[in-house]
Amino acid sequence: MNRHALFAILLVLSACFLLAGCQAGDDEEFVEDTFSALRKLTADDPANDDKFGLSIAVSGSYALISAPAANPVGSDSGAAYLFLQSQGGADAWGQVKKFQAADGAANDLFGFAVDLSGDTAVIGAVGDAADKGAAYVFHRNQGGADAWGQVAKLVASDAAEGDNFGFSVAIDGDTVIVGAMGEDGSGTDEGAAYVFYRNQGGADAWGQVAKLAGEDAENVDQFGYDVDVEGDLVIVAAPGVDGAGTDRGAAYIFMRDLGGSDGWGLVKKLTASNASDSTWFGAPAALSGGVAVIGAAWDDNGGTYRGAAYIFARHQGGTDNWGELKKLSASDPQNNAMFGYAVAIDGDTIIVGAGWDDGGGTERGQAYIFVRNEGGPDNWGEAQRLRASDGANEDWFGLVTAIEGSYLIIGATGSDGGGSERGAAYVFKKI
């Protein structure tokens, strides 16, 4: 296993994670699109080392937050929690559901990845069936009004042990994408991503319609490390791609009807304009409104592991050219901050996490808000820096982020909450 794959797994199983709660940086001015702290979320049944907040999704008035190391039916069987904006009062964000797999078992890590779209949730369980992996689909009215019952368990058509299907998941409407970064392909850990449709094979059957892979796949590319979908477009990250060196990373854009109806053909392979070895470009990646943002947390960027994130625009340089628009860096760069380990985008707003930034102490972490027209048209300038208001050393604030509309959520997986690393998540609202 290479350094990055090992590191990702250690993030789930190790004892060092993040605590959060936010404020603007000490010298920040409030500008348009400023976010302010609103609410701290925790599970209604917290337990030590649950890792609540490892994966987060927000859609409309719902937020889905995972705890993959929770033990509801065995050690590390995993769980996920659904919160509703209006539950308990305006902006109260009360818990309305705890998700578990119908066939959950120890070491499934149910909740390793989660996503939401409208009335449908998808939750990955990378450890299912000797790490073959699985993903579970839940619908709001399955089993009764607001029951959020399970409607499908998704597995790869060619599942094999160690594939880690469910390492990443994404949903938009009737389309689900599931990454399997450990899928061997014709070698070892080349990786793959699978496309499922809601009514493929019957009503709510969620059948597989395509398997995506890198056109130039090599060993340990980890294609499928992260995925996102918006409409007819999918982005799949492969941070282990060597390129012209070693572990430079890449991300791939696919389009639904390219190459024929539901052909899901490759549109463009994205790489950093200044790619260098061991930057792991593509961990993570996100899409919104014809813009892709891709992290490269191991980019030295003038120091050591300061990190970076790159913005690509669909029509930059020509129709469907997906040209690089800008490289983002922290306004206060710091060695080993790993800016870009987490990225999220919604419309004109990007959030980039730097979980190892000292943040006024030692590895307290912070996050950065970038706005499309801040500093000029399509400038994507930094508008706000977020820190933990109750920060402590080695909190790693900024490792997990999600954003939609007026709400931003940041995970705090190491928050003790009266015990040890029970986890929490913090909701922020645009002013």
Secondary structure, DSSP 8 states (H G I E B T S, - for coil): --HHHHHHHHHHHSS-------EE-TT----TT-EEEEEEE--SS--TT--BTSSEEEETTEEEEEETT--SSSTT-BEEEEEETTTTSTT--EEEEEE--TT--TT--EEEEEEEETTEEEEEETTHHHHTBEEEEEETTTTSTT--EEEEEE--TT--TT--EEEEEEEETTEEEEEETT--TTSSS-BEEEEEETTTTSTT--EEEEEE--TT--TT--BTSEEEEETTEEEEEETT--TTSSS-BEEEEEETTTTSTT--EEEEEE--TT--TT--BTBSEEEETTEEEEEETT--TTSSS-BEEEEEETTTTSTT--EEEEEE--SS--TT--BTSEEEEETTEEEEEETT--TTSSS-BEEEEEETTTTSTT--EEEEEEE-TT--TT--BTSSEEEETTEEEEEETT--TTSSS-BEEEEEEE-
